[in-house]
Structures are given as C-alpha cells and as structure tokens.
C-alpha cells in the first residue's frame, strides 16, 4: 500500500512539474560533470522567465 501511495505521489508531481528541478539536476550531472548547477531558486526563476518570454500552451 505504501508503494502505491509513493508511486501516486511521484505521478502527481510529474504531471504538475514539481519534479522539474530534480530532473534538471540529473540532466546537469550527466551532461555537465564538474560544473556547478543552478540553485533551486535560480532554476525556478530561470524557468519562469523563459516561460514569460515564450508563452506556449499554458492554461493560466
């Protein structure tokens, strides 16, 4: 039962985009080893700025 709840939680986070920073860290580590990744605050600020400059199919 606990595994099912954890799986559901991961699924919801994925749909909402809440796991974007974790995915960024994985990507960054694989593509840019030895380089410092953005902090979480910097990541979200950059993501929001990019979305504001290039709005695409957002509901809000």
ROBA-538527 format. One line per 5 residues: number of its first residue (from 1); their letters; for each residue x, y, z of N, C-alpha, C, O. Coordinates in nm, 3 decimals. Each point is the difference from the previous one (the first is absolute). Layout:
<sites>
NUM> A> X:Y:Z:X:Y:Z:X:Y:Z:X:Y:Z ~ ...
</sites>
This chain:
<sites>
1> XXXXX> 0.082:-0.119:0.000:-0.082:0.119:0.000:0.087:0.126:0.000:-0.031:0.096:-0.070 ~ 0.139:-0.096:0.149:0.088:0.116:0.006:0.068:0.024:-0.134:0.020:0.115:-0.041 ~ 0.016:-0.224:-0.029:0.063:0.016:-0.132:-0.097:0.062:-0.099:0.039:0.081:-0.083 ~ -0.164:-0.119:0.092:-0.102:0.056:-0.088:-0.019:0.149:0.025:-0.013:0.078:-0.095 ~ 0.013:-0.039:0.220:-0.015:0.141:0.035:0.120:0.080:-0.048:-0.015:0.112:-0.050
6> XXXXX> 0.134:-0.167:0.065:0.122:0.068:-0.046:0.000:0.014:-0.152:0.041:0.103:-0.053 ~ -0.085:-0.207:-0.015:-0.008:0.005:-0.145:-0.101:0.106:-0.046:0.026:0.074:-0.095 ~ -0.138:-0.066:0.163:-0.101:0.101:-0.032:0.056:0.141:0.024:-0.022:0.090:-0.081 ~ 0.093:-0.073:0.190:0.061:0.129:0.032:0.099:0.042:-0.109:-0.001:0.115:-0.044 ~ 0.087:-0.208:0.000:0.096:0.031:-0.107:-0.072:0.035:-0.129:0.041:0.091:-0.072
11> XXXXX> -0.149:-0.163:0.043:-0.077:0.028:-0.121:-0.061:0.138:0.000:0.005:0.071:-0.100 ~ -0.062:-0.032:0.212:-0.061:0.132:0.012:0.106:0.109:-0.011:-0.021:0.100:-0.068 ~ 0.135:-0.120:0.135:0.109:0.099:-0.009:0.047:0.015:-0.144:0.031:0.111:-0.043 ~ -0.025:-0.221:-0.031:0.042:0.004:-0.139:-0.098:0.077:-0.087:0.040:0.081:-0.084 ~ -0.168:-0.105:0.104:-0.103:0.070:-0.078:0.002:0.149:0.029:-0.017:0.082:-0.091
16> XXXXX> 0.037:-0.046:0.216:0.000:0.141:0.039:0.133:0.070:-0.028:0.007:0.123:0.006 ~ 0.096:-0.198:-0.038:0.131:0.060:-0.027:0.080:0.029:0.124:0.104:0.066:-0.006 ~ -0.150:-0.116:0.120:0.070:0.026:0.126:0.134:-0.073:0.008:0.084:0.034:0.083 ~ -0.064:-0.134:-0.169:0.125:-0.074:0.001:0.100:0.055:-0.101:0.102:-0.064:-0.026 ~ -0.129:0.179:-0.031:0.085:0.057:-0.106:0.141:0.027:0.050:0.096:-0.023:-0.075
21> XXXXX> -0.080:0.070:0.197:0.134:0.030:0.050:0.081:-0.129:0.017:0.119:-0.003:-0.033 ~ -0.182:-0.102:0.084:0.069:-0.127:0.015:0.044:-0.053:-0.136:0.112:-0.050:-0.014 ~ -0.198:0.061:-0.087:0.035:-0.044:-0.135:0.114:0.086:-0.056:0.090:-0.052:-0.067 ~ -0.094:0.182:0.094:0.108:0.089:-0.045:0.133:-0.043:0.062:0.101:-0.006:-0.069 ~ -0.102:-0.025:0.198:0.125:-0.041:0.067:0.055:-0.128:-0.062:0.122:-0.011:-0.018
26> XXXXX> -0.208:-0.085:-0.013:0.044:-0.123:-0.063:0.060:0.028:-0.138:0.107:-0.051:-0.034 ~ -0.176:0.133:-0.045:0.047:0.037:-0.133:0.134:0.072:0.008:0.093:-0.030:-0.074 ~ -0.085:0.127:0.165:0.121:0.080:0.014:0.119:-0.086:0.040:0.110:0.017:-0.054 ~ -0.131:-0.109:0.146:0.109:-0.087:0.044:0.050:-0.088:-0.114:0.120:-0.027:-0.011 ~ -0.212:-0.017:-0.074:0.038:-0.086:-0.112:0.069:0.078:-0.112:0.094:-0.050:-0.062
31> XXXXX> -0.139:0.170:0.035:0.050:0.078:-0.113:0.113:0.096:0.035:0.081:0.033:-0.087 ~ -0.075:0.012:0.211:0.098:0.101:0.040:0.070:-0.038:0.131:-0.005:0.076:0.097 ~ 0.070:-0.193:-0.094:0.066:-0.039:0.125:0.109:0.100:0.036:0.072:0.052:-0.086 ~ -0.061:-0.026:0.215:0.103:0.093:0.047:-0.043:0.146:-0.002:0.073:0.085:0.051 ~ -0.189:-0.056:-0.107:-0.051:0.137:-0.003:-0.112:0.014:0.102:-0.084:-0.089:0.015
36> XXXXX> 0.083:0.199:0.054:-0.100:0.026:0.103:-0.137:0.024:-0.063:-0.013:0.085:-0.088 ~ -0.091:-0.160:0.131:-0.134:0.025:-0.054:-0.061:0.126:0.063:0.051:0.052:0.099 ~ -0.159:-0.006:-0.158:-0.073:0.113:0.058:-0.057:-0.042:0.135:-0.032:-0.117:0.021 ~ 0.019:0.213:0.069:-0.070:-0.029:0.125:-0.147:-0.022:-0.034:-0.043:0.033:-0.110 ~ -0.032:-0.086:0.202:-0.142:-0.023:-0.027:-0.073:0.131:-0.028:-0.083:0.006:-0.090
41> XXXXX> 0.115:0.099:0.166:-0.063:0.131:-0.022:0.036:0.055:-0.138:-0.086:0.051:-0.071 ~ 0.213:-0.063:0.033:0.044:0.047:-0.132:-0.069:-0.079:-0.111:-0.041:0.057:-0.101 ~ 0.028:-0.188:0.119:-0.065:-0.084:-0.099:-0.144:0.044:-0.024:-0.041:0.020:-0.114 ~ -0.036:-0.004:0.223:-0.141:0.037:-0.015:-0.014:0.141:-0.057:-0.091:0.026:-0.079 ~ 0.179:0.065:0.117:-0.004:0.137:-0.054:0.026:-0.003:-0.151:-0.071:0.065:-0.077
46> XXXXX> 0.172:-0.141:0.035:0.033:-0.012:-0.142:-0.114:-0.065:-0.077:-0.036:0.045:-0.109 ~ -0.022:-0.149:0.165:-0.111:-0.069:-0.067:-0.119:0.093:-0.018:-0.060:0.005:-0.107 ~ 0.026:0.070:0.212:-0.111:0.095:-0.009:0.029:0.110:-0.100:-0.088:0.037:-0.078 ~ 0.209:0.016:0.078:0.037:0.105:-0.097:-0.009:-0.052:-0.143:-0.050:0.071:-0.088 ~ 0.097:-0.194:0.064:-0.008:-0.057:-0.136:-0.146:-0.018:-0.042:-0.034:0.026:-0.116
51> XXXXX> -0.051:-0.070:0.207:-0.142:-0.018:-0.033:-0.067:0.134:-0.028:-0.087:0.008:-0.087 ~ 0.125:0.096:0.160:-0.057:0.133:-0.024:0.043:0.055:-0.134:-0.079:0.066:-0.068 ~ 0.203:-0.091:0.028:0.049:0.048:-0.131:-0.060:-0.077:-0.115:-0.019:0.055:-0.109 ~ -0.012:-0.183:0.131:-0.049:-0.088:-0.107:-0.123:-0.078:0.047:0.007:-0.122:0.017 ~ -0.119:0.191:0.004:-0.120:-0.072:0.047:-0.047:-0.101:-0.105:-0.017:0.032:-0.117
56> XXXXX> -0.005:-0.155:0.163:-0.042:-0.106:-0.091:-0.100:-0.092:0.069:0.037:-0.077:0.089 ~ -0.158:0.085:-0.129:-0.102:-0.094:0.044:-0.018:-0.015:0.149:-0.028:-0.110:0.049 ~ 0.043:0.217:0.025:-0.027:-0.008:0.143:-0.145:0.036:0.026:-0.058:0.079:-0.074 ~ 0.001:-0.134:0.176:-0.140:0.028:0.028:-0.017:0.133:0.073:-0.108:0.060:-0.006 ~ 0.211:-0.014:0.075:-0.016:0.121:0.082:0.103:0.106:-0.036:0.000:0.108:0.059
</sites>
